[in-house]
Amino acid sequence: MPFIHVRYSTPVEKDLRQAIATFVTDTTARALRKKADVTAVALERVPPGDWFIAGKPLTEHRKATFFVEVRVTLGTNLKEEKATYLREVFQGMEALLGPVHPESYVHVHEATGDAYGYGGVSQEARSVRSTS
């Protein structure tokens, strides 16, 4: 039940929402072993004049950039899985957006099972239910 928040900026405006949502959902399902049918994605396209790297707007860098955040339950993924995810999301976003600035980010947030959930039920409570 990951929640994925993607912010991105490209020098040329084009509608990439569906492609990005599909890519991050599929990659999260495969690399982090999460269920695609309970994955939510929110997308934000940031105008390049509103994104700054090293104090300069992206319009001066003439590259795309992104920040992908995914929230998962603590302890449900190995270090190697997270490393694979970081690499594959970076490469996939670059394939979608075109050349990206190296200061583009992927962040896996790990929340404790009692502090994270959906439908009003924590992941910890869901785990207890499924084992009883």
N, C-alpha and C positions, 0 to 999 in steps of 0.2 A: 504494500500500500504506500509506495513512495509518492511524495509530492515533489515535483520538479519545477523549478522556477528558472526560466531562461530569459536573460536580457541579451540583446545583440544589437550591433550597429554595423551597417555596411555603407560604403561610399555611394553605391548606386541603390536606389530604392526598388525593391522587388518583393513580392509576397512569398515569403518562405515559411509561413506559419505552419501549414500542414506538413511540409517536409521535415521541419525541425521537430514538431511534436511526435511524428511517427518515428523519426530517428532516435530521439532520446528515450522514448517508451520502449522501443525494440532493444536498444543497447542496454538499458537498465534491466530489462527482463533477462537478457542473455548473460551479460557480464556480472550482474549482481544477484541473479537468480530471484528476481521479483516478479510478481504476477502482473502482467500487462493490463488485465481487466480491472484492477483496482489502483492503477497508476493515474494520477492527475498531473496535468501540465499547464502552467500559466506562462504565456509568452509576452514579452515587451520589446518592441522595436524602439530603440533610442536614436534620435537624430544624431548624426555624426558630429554636429556642432555642440551637442550636449554631453559628449563622452570625452573625457580628458585622460591622457596618459603622459606622465612626466610634465604636467602643467600645460600641455598643448592639446588643442581639440583634435579629434580623430581626423577632421578634414585636412589637417596639416600632415598627418601620418600617411594618409591615402591607403589605408588598409582597413579591413573589417576587424571586429573584436567581439567577444562574448564573455558572459559570466553565467555558468550553469551551476545551479545548486540543487542537490537532491537530498531529501530527508529520508532516512531509513532507521530502523531500530538497531540500537547498539548491540554489538556482538553477533550480528547475523551475517557478516561478511568477513572473509579473510583479508589480510594485508595485500596479498597477491591479486585478489579479485578487485579491490579498490584501485590498485596500481594499474591494472588492465583497463578498468573503467575510465580513469583519468586520461590515459593514453588514447583510448578509442574514441572517447567523446571529443577530445581535442582534434584528432585527425578527422573525424566525421564532420565536425562543425566547420573545419577549414575546407573540407570538400564541398560543403553546402554554401558557405559564405564567400569563398575565394580566399586569396592570401590574407592571413590574419596577423595582427600584431602579436609578438611573443607574450605580451602582457595580457593574455586572455586566460580565463580561469575556469576551473572545474572544482567544486567543493562538495564533498560528501559529508553531510551533517549526520551524526549518529546520536539519536535521542534515546533515553532510557525507555523501556517498554511501558512503564507506568505513567510516563509523561507524554506519550505519543499514541495517536490512534485515529480512527475515523468512525463516523456514524455514532458518536457519543460513547464509544467503547475503546479502552486502551488496548495496545498490542499485548500487554501482559495478560489482561483479562481474556483476550481471544485465545492466547496460548494455553491458559488454564482450562478454558472450555473445551479446546480440541483434544486435550490429554485426559479429560475426565469422562 
